[in-house]
Amino acid sequence: GERVEIHDRTRRLRPDERELIADGLCRLLEELEQRGDRYTVEIVDDARMQLLHERWHGDSSTTDVLTFPMSAEGEPIDADVACCLDEAERRAELLGHDRARELVLYALHGLLHLVGHDDHDEESYARMHAEEDRLLELVGLGAIFAPDPCAHPEDES
């Protein structure tokens, strides 16, 4: 998996989690038939994500993933992607799976944006998430995405 680099800026991931993320992304790149690409994943915390979000999008909130493409659409992918570990931990707890799989999802989401998917309207959003689920199933990580990110079932009690 020399095309995928994982930089854990939080120093909180275990080696097996880094391995799962790197391995999953290598297989996803192969499925997407993206050859000879460079995809660098930075695992960051809320504070760093807020800085990046503010700097590039003028939004001081944290977010799950930000993608920084160095290549144009149609070219081999050359990109950096920042994935937020704090956000992954919050979502994973809510959804009942582990944070490493949530981080794979964020990195995949960034990847699909790079190959031309967008999620700006409901139809393309649904299409993009169907594609995420299809790819995750293919590489053995299962469908992770919850269709309604606003649902908090345990808040009802």
ChimeraX attribute file (.defattr): number of C-alpha atoms within 10 A of each C-alpha:
attribute: neighborCount
match mode: 1-to-1
recipient: residues
	/A:1	11
	/A:2	10
	/A:3	15
	/A:4	19
	/A:5	18
	/A:6	16
	/A:7	15
	/A:8	17
	/A:9	14
	/A:10	15
	/A:11	10
	/A:12	12
	/A:13	16
	/A:14	10
	/A:15	8
	/A:16	10
	/A:17	17
	/A:18	19
	/A:19	15
	/A:20	16
	/A:21	21
	/A:22	21
	/A:23	15
	/A:24	22
	/A:25	25
	/A:26	20
	/A:27	17
	/A:28	20
	/A:29	21
	/A:30	12
	/A:31	13
	/A:32	13
	/A:33	11
	/A:34	16
	/A:35	13
	/A:36	13
	/A:37	17
	/A:38	19
	/A:39	22
	/A:40	20
	/A:41	26
	/A:42	21
	/A:43	25
	/A:44	24
	/A:45	23
	/A:46	18
	/A:47	14
	/A:48	16
	/A:49	25
	/A:50	18
	/A:51	16
	/A:52	20
	/A:53	18
	/A:54	14
	/A:55	11
	/A:56	11
	/A:57	10
	/A:58	11
	/A:59	13
	/A:60	15
	/A:61	13
	/A:62	19
	/A:63	19
	/A:64	22
	/A:65	25
	/A:66	21
	/A:67	19
	/A:68	14
	/A:69	17
	/A:70	14
	/A:71	14
	/A:72	11
	/A:73	12
	/A:74	10
	/A:75	13
	/A:76	17
	/A:77	21
	/A:78	17
	/A:79	18
	/A:80	21
	/A:81	22
	/A:82	27
	/A:83	28
	/A:84	27
	/A:85	27
	/A:86	20
	/A:87	21
	/A:88	24
	/A:89	17
	/A:90	12
	/A:91	18
	/A:92	18
	/A:93	12
	/A:94	14
	/A:95	17
	/A:96	9
	/A:97	13
	/A:98	14
	/A:99	20
	/A:100	21
	/A:101	21
	/A:102	25
	/A:103	27
	/A:104	26
	/A:105	26
	/A:106	25
	/A:107	28
	/A:108	21
	/A:109	23
	/A:110	24
	/A:111	24
	/A:112	18
	/A:113	15
	/A:114	23
	/A:115	16
	/A:116	10
	/A:117	17
	/A:118	17
	/A:119	15
	/A:120	8
	/A:121	8
	/A:122	9
	/A:123	10
	/A:124	13
	/A:125	14
	/A:126	14
	/A:127	14
	/A:128	19
	/A:129	20
	/A:130	15
	/A:131	16
	/A:132	23
	/A:133	18
	/A:134	14
	/A:135	20
	/A:136	23
	/A:137	13
	/A:138	14
	/A:139	16
	/A:140	10
	/A:141	16
	/A:142	14
	/A:143	18
	/A:144	19
	/A:145	16
	/A:146	12
	/A:147	10
	/A:148	7
	/A:149	10
	/A:150	7
	/A:151	11
	/A:152	10
	/A:153	9
	/A:154	7
	/A:155	6
	/A:156	5
	/A:157	4
